[in-house]
Amino acid sequence: MRRRPYNIDLRAHLAECDGNYMRLTRLMPDLTRQDRHHFRIFRNTGAPWVTFEVVHRSRYTTVLTLRQEAAGGGVGETRMKVRLYHDTRCAEVIEYQGQRRFEPVYEYPNAKMRQPDEKAQINRFLREFLNACLRYGVANEELVMIGS
């Protein structure tokens, strides 16, 4: 039996990108002026740091680098570049772990062994990453003790 080729669900992909834009603007509400946002995921001191940094800003787009250091200094740092399109209010991963240019659909197998829906998977990962940041992220603010 021959497998049916994968076809991108454009409506679902755009909904994913729209949701990611909303999540990013919740995490960086002052995106037009703020260049960097740095926080921990979870409250314990060994928790990994997450950094969002603007690398390019123009009238209609902004490119952010999202980086999560490896927990405990181990292997597994997460790095992504995300382009935000302000006119359409969507955000899409344009680079993941140093790899760029993700096609909507790949023949499988291929030279880089990417999955047929690699682009969709990476944008779903961004959604999960941002949801974790929203749910568990702790801002890098100093606590001020009042009284003794």
C-alpha positions, 0 to 999 in steps of 0.5 A: 500500500502506498502512503499518502503524501503529507500536505500542510494544513495552512489554516492550522499552521497560521493559527499556530503562528498567531498563537505564538505571536500572542504568547510572545507579546504577553512575555515581552509586552514592551516589545517595541522598546525592550531589547532583552528579557531574562528570567528563570523557569521555576523558582529554584536556583538551579533552574535554567535561564531563558533569554529573549533578545531582539536582534533586528527590528523594523516597521513590520517585523522583529526578529528575536533570539530565544535561548534557554541554557542547559539545566545544571550546565549540561548538554541541551541548550535550546536556541531559536530565532523567531520572526514576528510579523506585526501587520499580520500578528503572527510569529514563525521560527526561522532558525532552530539549533543553528539550522535555517530555512525550513520548507513547508513539506519535505520528501522523506527520506531526504539529505538532512533527514527532516520529517515531512512536517518539520516546520510544523513540528518546530512551530508547535515546539515554540508553542510548548516552550512559550506556554512553559515560560508563561506558566512557570517563568520567574522574572529576574527581579531582586526581592526587597525586604521591608521591615525586619 
